[in-house]
């Protein structure tokens, strides 16, 4: 007699995703095997795909307690037509406002990095936004948010744009709370006058910093940039510019360096934050296996294992404003070799648990913590300093917490979705948006995965941009190179797949 056999996985939920090759919307399911969360989907043309979503299923389910109710934006930019993720955005069905807006001012770069989700570089076909285009994008952001908290000027390499200083002035004039500048640091290292002009405008410098070893730079950036990085850090310290170090982390390349990067961040007087981003497999990147990709728990575990005297997993908490598995944060008080994570000083569960808590000990502290554990938290800003002071007032230990803001370091672990891992359930809560000059605010993970980036690039440059297809090991036989360095499948996009909406009011 035949006996029934149990599946080797537990079904968790049904969702929607996209085919990583042709980008059509597909049904998808999320399952758990061996305490790891996987997303599986099937395209009628290209077959089945599976990818690791989260390497600790127990952490994933625990994080759901920190799923904060979303905030409705003042204005949406597109209409409901075909459903998520084809109506971006933001469309009326989106569940969260924009905590952080990213405005890519150019597609050109002074590097041709082996990894670049934007596909930027020295290629001839590109774009460089005008003052009017930047103003149009910023105005759309202001209309949606009222008083936006943070805008990030990015690229390409934004510091090589001839109007970058004017863009920073314009953003501040429109009442945006903080401007961050995403840069590889080369111009900062080489051009003191430019650094002095930046210092007068006080943006936060979001500095690409992948590691301390030569091989890391060669694999991820194509050249040894260690001298430029240190010169840029020294320049920022001299001029009083606050810095967030940003490391793209790839399995087998620089994941062994996360502890050393944290140590280096703490030793640098200009650094207020360390941001770890598992490599987003969009645009240009190294070949990868979607079943072995790095996720947030892997980075947190590496930090804990490499710095066991300083950290434990419980020091990192999900960020409630976005989907809670997307981003985890901690703050530490650091002085020399003494590092104390703030979650050791008060029970964050009492303030950031939105499921089990019904009575809060101190609502004012909860508000401060919600600001700190948010995608809009910008290290070095007066807003963050004020929230830290508010928390300090609730802790009866003034000797420990003197000059709290000056001694605090923020550590962020952020995993962005790609065409393999796109989960509509997560995407609908996204609070990081790409600001497009035509007035749309497109969730960042959709912009990089669904085809919006190629569409916008084409409209701004006037030339054809092929569909970006992930450089996955299983797809190698289908892939063809492009002039931009990223891979494509070499077939024209069908009209039905170019389903993005046109922004309103511009």
matplotlib code that plots the C-alpha trace (Angstrom):
import matplotlib.pyplot as plt

x = [0.0, 1.3, 1.6, 1.3, 4.4, 4.6, 6.1, 9.6, 8.4, 5.6, 3.5, 3.3, 1.5, 0.4, 1.6, 2.5, 6.0, 7.5, 9.4, 13.1, 13.5, 10.5, 9.1, 5.5, 3.5, 3.2, 1.6, 4.1, 4.2, 6.4, 7.5, 9.8, 12.4, 15.0, 14.2, 14.8, 12.2, 11.9, 9.9, 8.8, 7.0, 6.4, 6.4, 4.6, 7.4, 10.5, 9.6, 9.9, 12.2, 13.0, 15.1, 16.0, 14.1, 15.3, 17.8, 16.1, 12.4, 12.1, 13.5, 11.1, 8.0, 9.2, 9.7, 6.0, 5.3, 7.0, 4.8, 3.7, 0.5, 1.3, 0.8, -1.3, 0.7, -0.9, -1.1, -0.6, 0.7, -0.8, -4.1, -5.1, -5.1, -3.3, -2.4, 0.9, 3.6, 2.5, 0.9, 3.8, 3.5, 2.7, -0.7, -3.8, -3.3, 0.2, 0.3, 3.0, 4.2, 7.7, 10.2, 13.1, 13.1, 16.0, 16.7, 19.2, 20.6, 22.7, 23.6, 27.2, 30.0, 33.7, 33.8, 32.6, 32.0, 31.5, 28.4, 26.0, 22.3, 21.9, 24.1, 26.1, 29.5, 31.4, 29.0, 28.0, 24.2, 23.0, 21.3, 22.1, 19.1, 18.5, 17.5, 14.0, 13.8, 15.2, 12.8, 9.9, 10.9, 11.4, 8.0, 6.3, 7.9, 6.8, 3.3, 3.1, 4.8, 4.2, 7.5, 9.7, 12.2, 15.0, 16.0, 19.1, 20.8, 22.3, 23.4, 25.5, 28.0, 26.2, 29.3, 30.4, 27.2, 28.1, 24.9, 25.1, 25.6, 22.6, 20.5, 21.4, 20.5, 17.2, 16.2, 16.9, 14.9, 11.9, 11.8, 13.2, 14.6, 17.9, 19.8, 22.1, 24.7, 25.4, 29.0, 32.0, 34.2, 36.7, 35.9, 35.8, 39.2, 40.8, 39.0, 39.3, 37.4, 34.4, 34.5, 34.5, 31.5, 29.6, 30.4, 28.7, 25.5, 25.8, 24.5, 25.1, 27.7, 26.5, 30.0, 30.4, 32.8, 32.8, 35.8, 39.4, 41.0, 42.4, 40.7, 37.3, 37.8, 39.0, 36.1, 33.3, 34.7, 37.2, 40.2, 41.8, 40.0, 41.3, 43.5, 40.6, 38.2, 40.5, 41.3, 37.5, 37.0, 39.8, 38.4, 34.9, 36.4, 38.3, 35.3, 32.7, 30.7, 28.7, 29.3, 27.3, 29.6, 27.7, 29.0, 27.6, 28.1, 28.4, 28.7, 32.3, 33.7, 33.5, 31.1, 34.2, 34.9, 31.7, 33.3, 36.4, 34.1, 32.2, 35.5, 36.7, 33.4, 33.7, 37.3, 36.4, 35.4, 33.2, 31.2, 27.7, 26.4, 27.3, 24.9, 25.3, 23.4, 23.4, 24.2, 21.0, 21.1, 19.8, 21.7, 25.3, 26.6, 28.7, 27.2, 25.1, 23.0, 19.6, 19.3, 22.6, 22.2, 23.0, 20.0, 19.8, 20.1, 23.4, 24.9, 23.6, 25.0, 28.4, 28.5, 27.8, 30.3, 33.1, 32.4, 31.2, 32.3, 30.1, 27.0, 24.3, 21.4, 18.9, 20.6, 19.1, 15.4, 13.2, 12.3, 8.5, 7.8, 8.7, 7.9, 9.8, 11.9, 13.4, 15.6, 17.1, 18.8, 20.6, 22.4, 25.5, 27.2, 30.9, 34.0, 37.2, 36.8, 33.6, 30.5, 27.0, 24.0, 21.1, 18.7, 20.6, 19.6, 15.8, 13.4, 12.5, 9.8, 7.8, 7.7, 7.9, 5.8, 2.5, 0.8, 1.1, 1.4, -1.7, -0.5, 2.7, 5.0, 5.9, 4.3, 6.9, 9.8, 7.8, 7.6, 11.3, 12.1, 9.8, 11.8, 15.1, 13.9, 12.8, 14.1, 14.1, 16.6, 19.7, 22.7, 24.3, 21.1, 19.5, 16.4, 18.3, 20.1, 16.8, 15.3, 18.4, 18.0, 14.4, 15.3, 18.0, 15.5, 13.6, 16.6, 17.8, 21.5, 22.9, 26.5, 26.3, 24.3, 26.2, 26.8, 24.7, 24.3, 28.1, 28.8, 26.1, 26.7, 23.8, 24.1, 21.7, 21.2, 19.1, 18.1, 16.5, 14.4, 15.4, 13.6, 14.1, 12.9, 10.2, 7.3, 4.3, 3.3, 6.6, 6.6, 3.2, 4.7, 7.9, 8.9, 11.9, 11.0, 12.7, 11.8, 11.2, 11.1, 7.7, 6.2, 6.1, 7.4, 8.2, 9.1, 12.8, 12.6, 10.0, 12.1, 15.1, 13.2, 10.1, 11.4, 10.8, 14.5, 14.9, 11.8, 12.8, 16.4, 15.1, 12.8, 15.6, 18.4, 16.4, 18.0, 17.1, 18.0, 17.6, 15.8, 18.0, 18.0, 19.7, 23.1, 22.0, 24.0, 20.9, 20.2, 23.7, 22.6, 20.0, 22.0, 23.7, 26.0, 25.1, 27.1, 26.1, 27.7, 24.5, 22.9, 19.8, 18.1, 18.4, 14.8, 12.6, 10.3, 6.7, 4.3, 2.3, 5.3, 5.9, 3.0, 4.2, 1.9, 2.6, 3.0, 0.3, 0.3, 3.6]
y = [0.0, 3.4, 5.9, 9.6, 11.8, 15.2, 18.1, 19.2, 22.8, 24.8, 27.1, 30.6, 32.9, 33.6, 36.8, 38.3, 38.8, 39.1, 36.9, 37.9, 37.5, 39.1, 41.0, 39.8, 39.7, 36.1, 34.3, 33.5, 31.6, 31.9, 28.7, 27.8, 25.0, 24.5, 27.8, 29.7, 31.6, 31.1, 32.7, 30.5, 31.6, 30.4, 32.2, 30.5, 31.4, 31.0, 28.4, 28.3, 30.4, 30.2, 32.6, 32.9, 35.7, 35.6, 33.2, 33.1, 32.4, 32.7, 36.2, 37.0, 36.0, 37.8, 41.0, 41.2, 42.5, 45.7, 46.4, 50.0, 51.3, 53.3, 57.0, 58.2, 60.6, 64.0, 63.2, 60.2, 60.5, 57.7, 55.9, 52.4, 50.4, 47.0, 46.6, 46.3, 46.5, 48.1, 51.3, 53.0, 55.5, 56.2, 54.8, 55.0, 51.4, 52.0, 51.5, 54.0, 57.5, 58.3, 58.5, 59.0, 60.2, 59.4, 61.8, 60.5, 63.7, 61.9, 58.5, 59.3, 58.2, 58.5, 54.7, 51.6, 49.4, 45.7, 46.2, 49.1, 48.6, 51.8, 50.6, 53.9, 54.5, 56.1, 54.9, 57.6, 57.2, 58.8, 61.8, 64.8, 66.5, 70.2, 72.6, 72.6, 68.8, 68.6, 71.3, 69.3, 66.2, 68.0, 69.8, 66.4, 65.2, 68.3, 68.0, 64.4, 64.9, 68.5, 68.8, 65.9, 64.7, 63.5, 63.6, 61.8, 63.2, 60.3, 59.1, 58.0, 60.0, 63.2, 65.1, 65.3, 67.1, 70.8, 71.9, 69.7, 72.5, 74.4, 71.2, 71.0, 74.7, 74.2, 71.2, 73.0, 76.1, 73.9, 73.0, 69.5, 68.6, 67.0, 66.5, 63.5, 63.2, 59.7, 59.6, 57.4, 60.1, 60.7, 64.3, 65.0, 63.4, 65.4, 68.8, 70.7, 73.7, 71.5, 70.1, 73.6, 74.5, 71.4, 72.1, 75.5, 73.6, 70.8, 67.8, 64.4, 62.5, 59.0, 57.6, 54.3, 52.2, 48.5, 47.4, 47.8, 45.1, 45.7, 42.6, 43.9, 47.1, 45.3, 42.8, 45.4, 48.6, 47.5, 49.4, 50.0, 53.1, 52.8, 55.9, 58.0, 56.7, 57.7, 61.1, 61.7, 60.8, 63.0, 65.9, 65.5, 65.4, 68.6, 70.4, 69.1, 67.1, 64.2, 60.9, 57.6, 54.8, 52.5, 49.0, 46.8, 43.2, 40.2, 36.6, 35.4, 38.8, 41.1, 39.5, 38.6, 42.4, 43.6, 43.7, 45.5, 48.1, 48.7, 49.2, 51.6, 53.6, 54.0, 55.2, 57.9, 61.3, 62.3, 59.0, 59.0, 55.8, 52.5, 51.1, 47.5, 46.6, 43.0, 43.5, 44.3, 41.9, 44.5, 46.4, 45.5, 42.9, 39.7, 36.3, 35.0, 32.1, 33.3, 30.4, 31.5, 35.3, 37.3, 38.5, 40.8, 38.0, 36.9, 40.4, 40.7, 37.3, 38.3, 41.5, 39.5, 36.7, 39.1, 41.6, 39.3, 41.6, 44.4, 42.9, 40.2, 39.6, 41.2, 44.6, 44.9, 45.8, 45.9, 49.3, 49.7, 52.3, 49.9, 46.2, 45.1, 42.4, 45.0, 47.0, 46.5, 49.2, 49.7, 52.6, 52.3, 54.6, 54.3, 55.6, 53.8, 50.1, 50.7, 50.1, 50.0, 49.3, 51.6, 48.6, 47.4, 50.7, 50.5, 47.8, 48.7, 46.0, 48.2, 51.0, 49.4, 46.3, 47.2, 43.8, 42.8, 46.3, 48.0, 50.4, 52.4, 53.5, 56.9, 57.9, 60.7, 58.2, 56.0, 58.9, 59.5, 55.9, 55.7, 58.6, 56.9, 53.5, 54.9, 55.1, 58.9, 58.9, 60.7, 60.4, 63.7, 65.7, 67.9, 65.7, 62.6, 64.6, 65.8, 62.3, 61.0, 63.8, 62.9, 59.3, 60.4, 62.3, 59.1, 57.3, 58.1, 57.8, 61.3, 60.4, 57.7, 59.8, 63.1, 64.3, 61.4, 62.5, 63.1, 59.5, 57.6, 55.5, 54.2, 50.8, 49.9, 46.6, 47.1, 44.5, 45.8, 43.5, 42.5, 40.7, 37.3, 38.4, 41.0, 40.4, 42.6, 42.3, 44.0, 46.4, 47.9, 49.1, 50.5, 54.0, 54.6, 56.1, 57.1, 60.7, 61.0, 64.4, 63.6, 63.7, 60.0, 58.7, 55.0, 52.6, 51.9, 48.2, 48.4, 51.0, 48.7, 45.4, 45.9, 48.0, 51.5, 52.4, 51.5, 53.4, 56.6, 56.3, 56.0, 59.1, 61.2, 60.1, 59.6, 56.2, 52.6, 51.0, 47.2, 45.3, 44.6, 40.9, 39.5, 38.0, 34.7, 31.5, 29.6, 32.2, 32.4, 30.6, 33.3, 36.4, 38.8, 41.7, 45.4, 48.6, 49.4, 46.3, 44.8, 41.7, 41.4, 38.6, 40.3, 40.5, 43.7, 44.4, 43.7, 46.6, 44.9, 44.8, 48.5, 49.1, 52.1, 55.1, 58.7, 61.1, 63.6, 67.4, 68.1]
z = [0.0, -0.9, 1.9, 1.7, 2.1, 3.7, 1.8, 2.8, 3.2, 4.9, 2.8, 4.3, 1.9, -1.6, -3.3, -6.6, -8.2, -11.7, -14.1, -13.8, -17.5, -19.2, -16.2, -16.6, -13.3, -12.0, -9.1, -6.3, -3.1, 0.0, 1.7, 4.7, 4.5, 7.1, 8.8, 5.6, 3.6, -0.1, -2.9, -5.8, -9.0, -12.6, -15.9, -18.8, -21.2, -19.0, -16.4, -12.6, -10.4, -6.8, -4.6, -0.9, 0.7, 4.3, 5.8, 9.2, 9.0, 12.8, 12.7, 9.8, 11.7, 14.8, 12.9, 12.0, 15.5, 14.4, 11.3, 11.9, 10.3, 7.2, 6.6, 3.7, 1.4, 0.7, -3.0, -5.2, -8.7, -10.8, -11.2, -10.5, -13.7, -13.8, -10.1, -8.3, -9.5, -12.8, -11.6, -9.9, -8.5, -5.9, -6.7, -4.4, -3.3, -1.9, 1.9, 3.0, 2.3, 1.2, 4.1, 1.7, -1.8, -4.2, -7.2, -9.7, -11.3, -14.0, -15.3, -15.9, -13.5, -13.2, -12.4, -14.2, -11.2, -11.7, -9.5, -10.1, -9.8, -11.9, -14.7, -14.6, -16.1, -19.0, -21.7, -24.2, -23.9, -20.7, -19.2, -17.0, -15.4, -15.8, -13.1, -14.3, -14.3, -10.7, -9.6, -11.1, -9.3, -6.0, -6.4, -6.9, -3.7, -1.7, -3.0, -1.8, 1.5, 2.5, 4.3, 3.1, 5.6, 3.4, -0.2, -1.5, -4.6, -6.5, -9.9, -11.7, -9.7, -8.7, -7.7, -11.3, -12.3, -12.9, -11.1, -8.0, -5.6, -7.0, -6.6, -2.9, -2.5, -4.3, -2.2, 1.0, -0.2, -0.7, 2.9, 2.7, 6.1, 5.1, 1.8, 1.5, -1.3, -2.6, -3.8, -4.4, -2.8, -5.6, -6.2, -2.4, -2.1, -4.9, -4.8, -1.6, -2.9, -3.7, -0.2, 1.2, -0.9, 0.3, 3.9, 3.6, 2.5, 5.1, 3.2, 4.8, 2.7, 1.8, 1.1, -0.8, 1.4, 0.7, 2.7, 3.7, 1.5, -2.0, -3.4, -2.2, -4.2, -7.3, -7.3, -6.6, -8.0, -10.6, -9.0, -5.7, -4.2, -0.6, -0.8, -2.2, 0.5, 3.3, 1.8, 1.4, 5.1, 6.2, 4.1, 5.7, 9.2, 8.5, 7.1, 9.6, 7.1, 8.6, 6.8, 6.4, 5.2, 2.8, 2.0, -0.7, 0.7, -1.5, -0.4, -0.7, -1.6, 1.5, 4.0, 6.1, 6.4, 8.1, 11.6, 10.4, 8.6, 11.8, 13.7, 11.0, 11.1, 14.9, 14.6, 12.1, 13.6, 10.6, 10.5, 12.1, 10.4, 8.8, 6.2, 5.0, 1.8, 0.6, -3.2, -5.1, -8.1, -10.6, -13.2, -13.3, -10.9, -10.4, -11.4, -8.4, -7.3, -6.1, -3.7, -2.0, -1.9, 1.3, 3.3, 6.3, 8.9, 7.3, 7.6, 11.2, 12.1, 10.6, 12.6, 15.8, 15.0, 14.0, 16.9, 19.7, 22.5, 21.1, 19.6, 19.8, 17.5, 19.8, 19.4, 15.9, 15.5, 12.4, 10.9, 11.3, 8.6, 5.7, 5.6, 8.7, 7.1, 4.7, 7.1, 10.6, 12.7, 15.9, 17.5, 19.7, 22.1, 21.3, 23.0, 22.1, 22.7, 24.7, 22.6, 24.2, 21.9, 22.9, 23.0, 26.1, 27.8, 27.3, 26.2, 22.6, 22.6, 24.9, 22.3, 18.8, 19.2, 17.4, 17.9, 21.6, 23.2, 24.3, 27.0, 26.4, 29.2, 27.6, 24.3, 23.8, 23.8, 21.4, 19.0, 19.3, 18.7, 15.7, 14.2, 14.9, 13.6, 10.3, 6.8, 7.2, 10.1, 8.8, 11.1, 11.9, 11.4, 14.1, 13.9, 15.0, 17.7, 19.0, 19.1, 20.9, 23.5, 24.0, 24.7, 27.0, 29.0, 29.6, 30.9, 34.4, 33.7, 32.8, 33.3, 30.6, 28.2, 28.2, 24.6, 23.4, 19.8, 19.4, 20.6, 18.8, 15.7, 13.7, 12.0, 9.2, 7.4, 4.3, 1.7, -1.5, -3.7, -7.2, -10.1, -8.4, -4.9, -5.7, -3.4, -3.9, -0.3, 0.7, -2.1, -1.2, 2.1, 0.6, 2.0, -0.2, -3.6, -6.8, -7.8, -11.5, -13.2, -14.8, -11.3, -10.3, -7.0, -7.8, -5.0, -5.3, -5.6, -8.4, -10.2, -10.3, -11.1, -13.1, -16.0, -14.8, -14.8, -18.4, -19.4, -17.6, -18.9, -22.4, -22.0, -20.6, -23.0, -26.2, -26.9, -26.5, -23.2, -23.3, -20.5, -17.5, -16.7, -13.5, -14.1, -12.4, -12.9, -14.2, -16.9, -18.4, -21.7, -22.3, -21.4, -23.8, -22.9, -23.4, -23.8, -20.2, -18.7, -17.5, -19.1, -21.3, -23.2, -26.5, -27.4, -27.6, -24.7, -25.7, -25.5, -22.7, -20.5, -20.7, -18.4, -16.4, -15.9, -16.9, -14.0, -13.4, -13.2, -15.1]

ax = plt.figure().add_subplot(projection="3d")
ax.plot(x, y, z, "-o")
ax.set_aspect("equal")
plt.show()
